[in-house]
Amino acid sequence: MSAKTLITEFRARREAAIARRDLERQLAVYSSPAEIEDVLAAIEHDDHPDANLVRDILTSNLAGSYRAHRAQRAPLSA
C-alpha cells in the first residue's frame, strides 16, 4: 500500500469520525427516553445509510438515558 493511499484512507476515516461526532452532538438534544423513542419511530422505515447511523447513536443515547435514570433511582445503602 502506498503512502498516498494510506494518507487518503486516514483522511477519510478522520472526516467520518468528525462527521459522527457532529451528528452525536446534534442528536444529544434528544435526551429523554420519550424524545429518543419518538425520533426512532419517525425513522423506523427509513433505509437511507445515514438513518442506520442515527439509529445507532440514538440507541446508545437511549441506553445511557436508562442507565442514568436507574442510577438516580437506586436505593441508598446503609
Sequence and secondary structure as in RCSB ss.txt:
>XXXX:A:sequence
MSAKTLITEFRARREAAIARRDLERQLAVYSSPAEIEDVLAAIEHDDHPDANLVRDILTSNLAGSYRAHRAQRAP
LSA
>XXXX:A:secstr
  HHHHHHHHHHHHHHHHHHHHHHHHHTT  SHHHHHHHHHHTTT   HHHHHHHHHHHHHHHHHHHHHHHHH  
   
